[in-house]
Amino acid sequence: MEKPLKVTFKGIAQSDEIESACFKHFAKIEKLTDRITSCHVVVSARESDRERNQLHNYHLTLLVPGTEIVITHDAGEVHSKEEDLRALRDTFDRARHRLDEFMERRRDRTRS
């Protein structure tokens, strides 16, 4: 079966470090449920870094039956590579939190 995570680099060179981090963070989300049908992360350079390709904007779309979770992180407040990788982690953390909330609401409806 094809992995549900897809990482796309838009307007910048592919980065093994970022792609590897995406798979690592996605593995934590996968532990919450086996119902994830897809997760797509688009990585793009912020406007002021187009030539240097150092800091990134992240757009994550997570699909599970019944909902679509979309998280966008603009690198406007990021100033270093470490902060950039932290921003990626935070993007996945927010997605995991929203997925957890969605699953809890679904469980509550089932119990009622």
N, CA, C and O atoms as CSV, one atom per row, in Angstrom:
chain,resi,resn,atom,element,x,y,z
A,1,MET,N,N,0.834,-1.179,0.000
A,1,MET,CA,C,0.000,0.000,0.000
A,1,MET,C,C,0.884,1.250,0.000
A,1,MET,O,O,1.934,1.273,0.643
A,2,GLU,N,N,0.470,2.252,-0.699
A,2,GLU,CA,C,1.206,3.507,-0.771
A,2,GLU,C,C,1.113,4.253,0.559
A,2,GLU,O,O,0.062,4.280,1.198
A,3,LYS,N,N,2.228,4.855,0.962
A,3,LYS,CA,C,2.218,5.626,2.202
A,3,LYS,C,C,1.308,6.836,2.047
A,3,LYS,O,O,1.277,7.466,0.990
A,4,PRO,N,N,0.561,7.162,3.112
A,4,PRO,CA,C,-0.367,8.293,3.000
A,4,PRO,C,C,0.310,9.661,3.062
A,4,PRO,O,O,-0.359,10.674,2.858
A,5,LEU,N,N,1.626,9.726,3.339
A,5,LEU,CA,C,2.307,11.015,3.425
A,5,LEU,C,C,2.996,11.349,2.111
A,5,LEU,O,O,3.728,10.538,1.543
A,6,LYS,N,N,2.742,12.564,1.646
A,6,LYS,CA,C,3.406,13.069,0.455
A,6,LYS,C,C,3.996,14.431,0.814
A,6,LYS,O,O,3.310,15.274,1.392
A,7,VAL,N,N,5.260,14.645,0.474
A,7,VAL,CA,C,5.931,15.913,0.731
A,7,VAL,C,C,6.290,16.526,-0.616
A,7,VAL,O,O,6.956,15.894,-1.435
A,8,THR,N,N,5.847,17.757,-0.840
A,8,THR,CA,C,6.102,18.462,-2.092
A,8,THR,C,C,6.888,19.726,-1.796
A,8,THR,O,O,6.558,20.476,-0.878
A,9,PHE,N,N,7.923,19.953,-2.575
A,9,PHE,CA,C,8.715,21.175,-2.464
A,9,PHE,C,C,8.334,22.066,-3.633
A,9,PHE,O,O,8.485,21.688,-4.794
A,10,LYS,N,N,7.844,23.242,-3.313
A,10,LYS,CA,C,7.316,24.153,-4.331
A,10,LYS,C,C,8.253,25.355,-4.485
A,10,LYS,O,O,8.401,26.163,-3.568
A,11,GLY,N,N,8.877,25.456,-5.656
A,11,GLY,CA,C,9.742,26.585,-5.945
A,11,GLY,C,C,11.083,26.550,-5.244
A,11,GLY,O,O,11.822,27.534,-5.269
A,12,ILE,N,N,11.408,25.425,-4.617
A,12,ILE,CA,C,12.687,25.277,-3.932
A,12,ILE,C,C,13.222,23.865,-4.165
A,12,ILE,O,O,12.492,22.971,-4.595
A,13,ALA,N,N,14.503,23.684,-3.875
A,13,ALA,CA,C,15.124,22.366,-4.031
A,13,ALA,C,C,14.612,21.417,-2.942
A,13,ALA,O,O,14.310,21.844,-1.827
A,14,GLN,N,N,14.520,20.151,-3.271
A,14,GLN,CA,C,14.117,19.118,-2.323
A,14,GLN,C,C,15.157,19.040,-1.210
A,14,GLN,O,O,16.354,19.172,-1.469
A,15,SER,N,N,14.709,18.826,0.025
A,15,SER,CA,C,15.592,18.727,1.182
A,15,SER,C,C,15.355,17.398,1.884
A,15,SER,O,O,14.260,17.138,2.383
A,16,ASP,N,N,16.385,16.557,1.920
A,16,ASP,CA,C,16.270,15.275,2.620
A,16,ASP,C,C,16.008,15.482,4.114
A,16,ASP,O,O,15.264,14.718,4.729
A,17,GLU,N,N,16.616,16.506,4.688
A,17,GLU,CA,C,16.445,16.786,6.114
A,17,GLU,C,C,14.987,17.110,6.444
A,17,GLU,O,O,14.434,16.587,7.411
A,18,ILE,N,N,14.376,17.967,5.646
A,18,ILE,CA,C,12.977,18.334,5.885
A,18,ILE,C,C,12.060,17.150,5.599
A,18,ILE,O,O,11.130,16.888,6.361
A,19,GLU,N,N,12.314,16.441,4.517
A,19,GLU,CA,C,11.477,15.288,4.185
A,19,GLU,C,C,11.546,14.235,5.286
A,19,GLU,O,O,10.522,13.674,5.676
A,20,SER,N,N,12.744,13.967,5.782
A,20,SER,CA,C,12.914,13.005,6.861
A,20,SER,C,C,12.177,13.458,8.123
A,20,SER,O,O,11.548,12.647,8.803
A,21,ALA,N,N,12.256,14.751,8.434
A,21,ALA,CA,C,11.551,15.286,9.602
A,21,ALA,C,C,10.039,15.128,9.437
A,21,ALA,O,O,9.341,14.816,10.403
A,22,CYS,N,N,9.532,15.339,8.232
A,22,CYS,CA,C,8.097,15.162,7.970
A,22,CYS,C,C,7.669,13.728,8.264
A,22,CYS,O,O,6.648,13.508,8.916
A,23,PHE,N,N,8.440,12.756,7.790
A,23,PHE,CA,C,8.090,11.354,8.027
A,23,PHE,C,C,8.162,11.015,9.516
A,23,PHE,O,O,7.336,10.255,10.020
A,24,LYS,N,N,9.146,11.578,10.218
A,24,LYS,CA,C,9.276,11.337,11.655
A,24,LYS,C,C,8.065,11.888,12.400
A,24,LYS,O,O,7.494,11.202,13.247
A,25,HIS,N,N,7.672,13.116,12.093
A,25,HIS,CA,C,6.536,13.735,12.769
A,25,HIS,C,C,5.219,13.057,12.390
A,25,HIS,O,O,4.326,12.921,13.226
A,26,PHE,N,N,5.101,12.635,11.139
A,26,PHE,CA,C,3.881,11.959,10.696
A,26,PHE,C,C,3.703,10.616,11.410
A,26,PHE,O,O,2.576,10.198,11.677
A,27,ALA,N,N,4.802,9.952,11.716
A,27,ALA,CA,C,4.724,8.663,12.411
A,27,ALA,C,C,4.003,8.808,13.751
A,27,ALA,O,O,3.293,7.895,14.172
A,28,LYS,N,N,4.180,9.953,14.426
A,28,LYS,CA,C,3.481,10.192,15.690
A,28,LYS,C,C,1.979,10.353,15.467
A,28,LYS,O,O,1.169,9.881,16.264
A,29,ILE,N,N,1.622,11.021,14.384
A,29,ILE,CA,C,0.196,11.206,14.076
A,29,ILE,C,C,-0.447,9.874,13.711
A,29,ILE,O,O,-1.586,9.603,14.091
A,30,GLU,N,N,0.282,9.049,12.977
A,30,GLU,CA,C,-0.253,7.742,12.564
A,30,GLU,C,C,-0.610,6.865,13.749
A,30,GLU,O,O,-1.479,5.999,13.641
A,31,LYS,N,N,0.050,7.079,14.878
A,31,LYS,CA,C,-0.232,6.269,16.062
A,31,LYS,C,C,-1.616,6.563,16.648
A,31,LYS,O,O,-2.166,5.746,17.386
A,32,LEU,N,N,-2.176,7.733,16.316
A,32,LEU,CA,C,-3.497,8.088,16.838
A,32,LEU,C,C,-4.610,7.287,16.189
A,32,LEU,O,O,-5.578,6.904,16.846
A,33,THR,N,N,-4.468,7.035,14.891
A,33,THR,CA,C,-5.531,6.331,14.164
A,33,THR,C,C,-4.976,5.699,12.893
A,33,THR,O,O,-4.011,6.190,12.308
A,34,ASP,N,N,-5.594,4.620,12.484
A,34,ASP,CA,C,-5.201,3.984,11.217
A,34,ASP,C,C,-6.141,4.426,10.093
A,34,ASP,O,O,-6.128,3.848,9.007
A,35,ARG,N,N,-6.951,5.448,10.357
A,35,ARG,CA,C,-7.948,5.905,9.378
A,35,ARG,C,C,-7.460,7.059,8.517
A,35,ARG,O,O,-8.237,7.597,7.728
A,36,ILE,N,N,-6.212,7.455,8.641
A,36,ILE,CA,C,-5.689,8.550,7.829
A,36,ILE,C,C,-5.614,8.083,6.381
A,36,ILE,O,O,-4.974,7.078,6.071
A,37,THR,N,N,-6.280,8.827,5.497
A,37,THR,CA,C,-6.254,8.451,4.083
A,37,THR,C,C,-5.142,9.171,3.326
A,37,THR,O,O,-4.606,8.637,2.355
A,38,SER,N,N,-4.793,10.382,3.766
A,38,SER,CA,C,-3.664,11.063,3.137
A,38,SER,C,C,-3.193,12.222,3.996
A,38,SER,O,O,-3.940,12.788,4.794
A,39,CYS,N,N,-1.934,12.547,3.802
A,39,CYS,CA,C,-1.337,13.706,4.446
A,39,CYS,C,C,-0.399,14.305,3.408
A,39,CYS,O,O,0.499,13.627,2.909
A,40,HIS,N,N,-0.608,15.571,3.086
A,40,HIS,CA,C,0.206,16.235,2.071
A,40,HIS,C,C,0.825,17.478,2.705
A,40,HIS,O,O,0.121,18.337,3.235
A,41,VAL,N,N,2.145,17.556,2.642
A,41,VAL,CA,C,2.864,18.707,3.160
A,41,VAL,C,C,3.502,19.418,1.974
A,41,VAL,O,O,4.250,18.815,1.203
A,42,VAL,N,N,3.198,20.712,1.837
A,42,VAL,CA,C,3.827,21.526,0.798
A,42,VAL,C,C,4.801,22.457,1.501
A,42,VAL,O,O,4.429,23.211,2.399
A,43,VAL,N,N,6.055,22.390,1.073
A,43,VAL,CA,C,7.118,23.214,1.636
A,43,VAL,C,C,7.517,24.226,0.567
A,43,VAL,O,O,7.859,23.857,-0.556
A,44,SER,N,N,7.468,25.499,0.929
A,44,SER,CA,C,7.873,26.539,-0.018
A,44,SER,C,C,8.727,27.568,0.712
A,44,SER,O,O,8.619,27.729,1.928
A,45,ALA,N,N,9.572,28.259,-0.037
A,45,ALA,CA,C,10.416,29.292,0.569
A,45,ALA,C,C,9.581,30.527,0.817
A,45,ALA,O,O,8.692,30.858,0.032
A,46,ARG,N,N,9.866,31.204,1.906
A,46,ARG,CA,C,9.171,32.465,2.124
A,46,ARG,C,C,9.702,33.468,1.112
A,46,ARG,O,O,10.821,33.328,0.618
A,47,GLU,N,N,8.908,34.467,0.807
A,47,GLU,CA,C,9.219,35.430,-0.258
A,47,GLU,C,C,10.633,35.989,-0.179
A,47,GLU,O,O,11.344,36.019,-1.183
A,48,SER,N,N,11.047,36.431,1.004
A,48,SER,CA,C,12.352,37.085,1.129
A,48,SER,C,C,13.521,36.115,1.023
A,48,SER,O,O,14.666,36.552,0.909
A,49,ASP,N,N,13.262,34.803,1.057
A,49,ASP,CA,C,14.335,33.810,1.006
A,49,ASP,C,C,14.329,32.984,-0.272
A,49,ASP,O,O,14.963,31.929,-0.320
A,50,ARG,N,N,13.637,33.431,-1.295
A,50,ARG,CA,C,13.519,32.626,-2.517
A,50,ARG,C,C,14.885,32.248,-3.091
A,50,ARG,O,O,15.056,31.123,-3.559
A,51,GLU,N,N,15.862,33.160,-3.066
A,51,GLU,CA,C,17.172,32.829,-3.631
A,51,GLU,C,C,17.978,31.921,-2.712
A,51,GLU,O,O,18.697,31.040,-3.184
A,52,ARG,N,N,17.861,32.131,-1.400
A,52,ARG,CA,C,18.674,31.358,-0.454
A,52,ARG,C,C,18.022,30.044,-0.038
A,52,ARG,O,O,18.723,29.129,0.396
A,53,ASN,N,N,16.705,29.925,-0.157
A,53,ASN,CA,C,15.966,28.703,0.204
A,53,ASN,C,C,16.271,28.236,1.626
A,53,ASN,O,O,16.470,27.043,1.855
A,54,GLN,N,N,16.309,29.156,2.569
A,54,GLN,CA,C,16.682,28.783,3.931
A,54,GLN,C,C,15.482,28.548,4.847
A,54,GLN,O,O,15.438,27.547,5.563
A,55,LEU,N,N,14.522,29.447,4.833
A,55,LEU,CA,C,13.391,29.352,5.748
A,55,LEU,C,C,12.129,29.089,4.949
A,55,LEU,O,O,11.996,29.541,3.812
A,56,HIS,N,N,11.206,28.359,5.547
A,56,HIS,CA,C,10.113,27.803,4.756
A,56,HIS,C,C,8.732,28.104,5.318
A,56,HIS,O,O,8.550,28.328,6.515
A,57,ASN,N,N,7.779,28.100,4.416
A,57,ASN,CA,C,6.365,28.082,4.758
A,57,ASN,C,C,5.912,26.636,4.646
A,57,ASN,O,O,6.345,25.912,3.749
A,58,TYR,N,N,5.039,26.214,5.559
A,58,TYR,CA,C,4.530,24.844,5.548
A,58,TYR,C,C,3.015,24.870,5.440
A,58,TYR,O,O,2.341,25.633,6.133
A,59,HIS,N,N,2.492,24.031,4.566
A,59,HIS,CA,C,1.051,23.869,4.408
A,59,HIS,C,C,0.770,22.370,4.486
A,59,HIS,O,O,1.206,21.606,3.625
A,60,LEU,N,N,0.044,21.955,5.516
A,60,LEU,CA,C,-0.227,20.541,5.755
A,60,LEU,C,C,-1.723,20.298,5.610
A,60,LEU,O,O,-2.538,21.014,6.193
A,61,THR,N,N,-2.074,19.288,4.830
A,61,THR,CA,C,-3.466,18.869,4.686
A,61,THR,C,C,-3.553,17.399,5.084
A,61,THR,O,O,-2.896,16.543,4.491
A,62,LEU,N,N,-4.365,17.122,6.087
A,62,LEU,CA,C,-4.532,15.768,6.617
A,62,LEU,C,C,-5.979,15.347,6.392
A,62,LEU,O,O,-6.904,16.047,6.803
A,63,LEU,N,N,-6.174,14.205,5.741
A,63,LEU,CA,C,-7.526,13.709,5.465
A,63,LEU,C,C,-7.803,12.426,6.243
A,63,LEU,O,O,-7.020,11.477,6.216
A,64,VAL,N,N,-8.937,12.426,6.934
A,64,VAL,CA,C,-9.481,11.221,7.553
A,64,VAL,C,C,-10.967,11.217,7.208
A,64,VAL,O,O,-11.536,12.279,6.957
A,65,PRO,N,N,-11.599,10.067,7.189
A,65,PRO,CA,C,-13.022,10.059,6.872
A,65,PRO,C,C,-13.794,10.996,7.809
A,65,PRO,O,O,-13.734,10.862,9.031
A,66,GLY,N,N,-14.507,11.929,7.220
A,66,GLY,CA,C,-15.321,12.847,7.987
A,66,GLY,C,C,-14.738,14.233,8.185
A,66,GLY,O,O,-15.448,15.145,8.609
A,67,THR,N,N,-13.451,14.409,7.884
A,67,THR,CA,C,-12.877,15.743,8.060
A,67,THR,C,C,-11.588,15.926,7.257
A,67,THR,O,O,-10.920,14.974,6.853
A,68,GLU,N,N,-11.283,17.201,7.052
A,68,GLU,CA,C,-10.026,17.606,6.442
A,68,GLU,C,C,-9.400,18.618,7.395
A,68,GLU,O,O,-10.018,19.628,7.733
A,69,ILE,N,N,-8.189,18.346,7.821
A,69,ILE,CA,C,-7.480,19.232,8.734
A,69,ILE,C,C,-6.412,19.959,7.931
A,69,ILE,O,O,-5.579,19.329,7.279
A,70,VAL,N,N,-6.439,21.283,7.980
A,70,VAL,CA,C,-5.488,22.086,7.221
A,70,VAL,C,C,-4.741,22.991,8.192
A,70,VAL,O,O,-5.353,23.732,8.962
A,71,ILE,N,N,-3.428,22.924,8.149
A,71,ILE,CA,C,-2.572,23.748,8.994
A,71,ILE,C,C,-1.600,24.483,8.074
A,71,ILE,O,O,-0.968,23.875,7.210
A,72,THR,N,N,-1.488,25.789,8.267
A,72,THR,CA,C,-0.536,26.583,7.495
A,72,THR,C,C,0.373,27.322,8.462
A,72,THR,O,O,-0.092,27.946,9.415
A,73,HIS,N,N,1.664,27.245,8.209
A,73,HIS,CA,C,2.617,27.984,9.022
A,73,HIS,C,C,3.424,28.889,8.111
A,73,HIS,O,O,4.156,28.424,7.238
A,74,ASP,N,N,3.281,30.181,8.325
A,74,ASP,CA,C,4.031,31.178,7.566
A,74,ASP,C,C,5.334,31.437,8.307
A,74,ASP,O,O,5.326,31.714,9.507
A,75,ALA,N,N,6.435,31.349,7.607
A,75,ALA,CA,C,7.753,31.502,8.229
A,75,ALA,C,C,8.100,32.940,8.561
A,75,ALA,O,O,9.262,33.243,8.831
A,76,GLY,N,N,7.121,33.834,8.546
A,76,GLY,CA,C,7.379,35.234,8.811
A,76,GLY,C,C,8.095,35.501,10.120
A,76,GLY,O,O,8.915,36.415,10.204
A,77,GLU,N,N,7.787,34.698,11.165
A,77,GLU,CA,C,8.421,34.936,12.453
A,77,GLU,C,C,9.629,34.036,12.705
A,77,GLU,O,O,10.195,34.063,13.798
A,78,VAL,N,N,10.029,33.247,11.723
A,78,VAL,CA,C,11.160,32.338,11.850
A,78,VAL,C,C,12.428,33.034,11.365
A,78,VAL,O,O,12.424,33.702,10.332
A,79,HIS,N,N,13.521,32.869,12.127
A,79,HIS,CA,C,14.751,33.580,11.783
A,79,HIS,C,C,15.975,32.682,11.642
A,79,HIS,O,O,17.024,33.147,11.194
A,80,SER,N,N,15.868,31.412,12.012
A,80,SER,CA,C,17.029,30.525,11.917
A,80,SER,C,C,16.584,29.138,11.458
A,80,SER,O,O,15.396,28.816,11.471
A,81,LYS,N,N,17.546,28.334,11.059
A,81,LYS,CA,C,17.252,26.970,10.609
A,81,LYS,C,C,16.626,26.152,11.736
A,81,LYS,O,O,15.709,25.366,11.498
A,82,GLU,N,N,17.114,26.330,12.950
A,82,GLU,CA,C,16.561,25.601,14.093
A,82,GLU,C,C,15.104,25.991,14.322
A,82,GLU,O,O,14.258,25.135,14.581
A,83,GLU,N,N,14.815,27.290,14.225
A,83,GLU,CA,C,13.430,27.747,14.368
A,83,GLU,C,C,12.559,27.229,13.227
A,83,GLU,O,O,11.374,26.951,13.415
A,84,ASP,N,N,13.153,27.104,12.051
A,84,ASP,CA,C,12.418,26.595,10.899
A,84,ASP,C,C,12.000,25.146,11.141
A,84,ASP,O,O,10.851,24.785,10.887
A,85,LEU,N,N,12.916,24.320,11.625
A,85,LEU,CA,C,12.580,22.921,11.916
A,85,LEU,C,C,11.591,22.826,13.069
A,85,LEU,O,O,10.747,21.931,13.086
A,86,ARG,N,N,11.684,23.732,14.029
A,86,ARG,CA,C,10.716,23.788,15.124
A,86,ARG,C,C,9.337,24.161,14.581
A,86,ARG,O,O,8.323,23.642,15.047
A,87,ALA,N,N,9.300,25.055,13.600
A,87,ALA,CA,C,8.031,25.438,12.972
A,87,ALA,C,C,7.389,24.238,12.282
A,87,ALA,O,O,6.171,24.064,12.335
A,88,LEU,N,N,8.208,23.414,11.637
A,88,LEU,CA,C,7.685,22.199,11.007
A,88,LEU,C,C,7.099,21.273,12.066
A,88,LEU,O,O,6.003,20.742,11.892
A,89,ARG,N,N,7.827,21.080,13.160
A,89,ARG,CA,C,7.333,20.235,14.252
A,89,ARG,C,C,6.021,20.797,14.807
A,89,ARG,O,O,5.074,20.049,15.049
A,90,ASP,N,N,5.972,22.113,15.006
A,90,ASP,CA,C,4.755,22.742,15.530
A,90,ASP,C,C,3.570,22.560,14.576
A,90,ASP,O,O,2.435,22.385,15.019
A,91,THR,N,N,3.832,22.601,13.288
A,91,THR,CA,C,2.781,22.383,12.290
A,91,THR,C,C,2.174,20.991,12.466
A,91,THR,O,O,0.953,20.837,12.483
A,92,PHE,N,N,3.030,19.988,12.596
A,92,PHE,CA,C,2.542,18.615,12.815
A,92,PHE,C,C,1.872,18.477,14.174
A,92,PHE,O,O,0.880,17.759,14.298
A,93,ASP,N,N,2.397,19.153,15.202
A,93,ASP,CA,C,1.772,19.092,16.530
A,93,ASP,C,C,0.355,19.656,16.494
A,93,ASP,O,O,-0.554,19.088,17.101
A,94,ARG,N,N,0.160,20.766,15.790
A,94,ARG,CA,C,-1.181,21.348,15.678
A,94,ARG,C,C,-2.120,20.408,14.934
A,94,ARG,O,O,-3.290,20.277,15.296
A,95,ALA,N,N,-1.608,19.753,13.893
A,95,ALA,CA,C,-2.437,18.787,13.151
A,95,ALA,C,C,-2.814,17.615,14.052
A,95,ALA,O,O,-3.957,17.158,14.040
A,96,ARG,N,N,-1.851,17.131,14.831
A,96,ARG,CA,C,-2.127,16.015,15.739
A,96,ARG,C,C,-3.168,16.428,16.779
A,96,ARG,O,O,-4.055,15.643,17.115
A,97,HIS,N,N,-3.065,17.633,17.279
A,97,HIS,CA,C,-4.023,18.130,18.271
A,97,HIS,C,C,-5.433,18.223,17.671
A,97,HIS,O,O,-6.405,17.799,18.296
A,98,ARG,N,N,-5.537,18.767,16.480
A,98,ARG,CA,C,-6.859,18.869,15.828
A,98,ARG,C,C,-7.444,17.500,15.516
A,98,ARG,O,O,-8.647,17.284,15.659
A,99,LEU,N,N,-6.588,16.576,15.089
A,99,LEU,CA,C,-7.058,15.220,14.819
A,99,LEU,C,C,-7.559,14.582,16.104
A,99,LEU,O,O,-8.604,13.932,16.104
A,100,ASP,N,N,-6.842,14.756,17.179
A,100,ASP,CA,C,-7.249,14.213,18.471
A,100,ASP,C,C,-8.600,14.791,18.902
A,100,ASP,O,O,-9.459,14.057,19.390
A,101,GLU,N,N,-8.790,16.104,18.726
A,101,GLU,CA,C,-10.076,16.738,19.045
A,101,GLU,C,C,-11.207,16.169,18.194
A,101,GLU,O,O,-12.295,15.896,18.701
A,102,PHE,N,N,-10.947,15.992,16.903
A,102,PHE,CA,C,-11.962,15.440,16.005
A,102,PHE,C,C,-12.357,14.028,16.436
A,102,PHE,O,O,-13.541,13.691,16.474
A,103,MET,N,N,-11.363,13.209,16.758
A,103,MET,CA,C,-11.652,11.830,17.157
A,103,MET,C,C,-12.413,11.791,18.474
A,103,MET,O,O,-13.281,10.938,18.662
A,104,GLU,N,N,-12.098,12.708,19.390
A,104,GLU,CA,C,-12.814,12.772,20.666
A,104,GLU,C,C,-14.286,13.151,20.452
A,104,GLU,O,O,-15.179,12.557,21.056
A,105,ARG,N,N,-14.527,14.144,19.587
A,105,ARG,CA,C,-15.916,14.518,19.271
A,105,ARG,C,C,-16.663,13.341,18.652
A,105,ARG,O,O,-17.828,13.102,18.968
A,106,ARG,N,N,-15.996,12.618,17.780
A,106,ARG,CA,C,-16.624,11.458,17.130
A,106,ARG,C,C,-16.958,10.382,18.158
A,106,ARG,O,O,-18.028,9.776,18.097
A,107,ARG,N,N,-16.043,10.142,19.107
A,107,ARG,CA,C,-16.304,9.147,20.166
A,107,ARG,C,C,-17.487,9.584,21.031
A,107,ARG,O,O,-18.324,8.765,21.410
A,108,ASP,N,N,-17.549,10.897,21.344
A,108,ASP,CA,C,-18.656,11.407,22.153
A,108,ASP,C,C,-19.992,11.199,21.452
A,108,ASP,O,O,-20.979,10.840,22.096
A,109,ARG,N,N,-20.035,11.420,20.146
A,109,ARG,CA,C,-21.287,11.210,19.381
A,109,ARG,C,C,-21.674,9.736,19.380
A,109,ARG,O,O,-22.856,9.400,19.452
A,110,THR,N,N,-20.685,8.866,19.298
A,110,THR,CA,C,-20.946,7.431,19.266
A,110,THR,C,C,-21.506,6.959,20.605
A,110,THR,O,O,-22.380,6.093,20.642
A,111,ARG,N,N,-21.009,7.522,21.700
A,111,ARG,CA,C,-21.465,7.139,23.043
A,111,ARG,C,C,-22.892,7.604,23.313
A,111,ARG,O,O,-23.622,6.961,24.067
A,112,SER,N,N,-23.283,8.695,22.714
A,112,SER,CA,C,-24.616,9.280,22.993
A,112,SER,C,C,-25.742,8.468,22.400
A,112,SER,O,O,-26.909,8.830,22.548
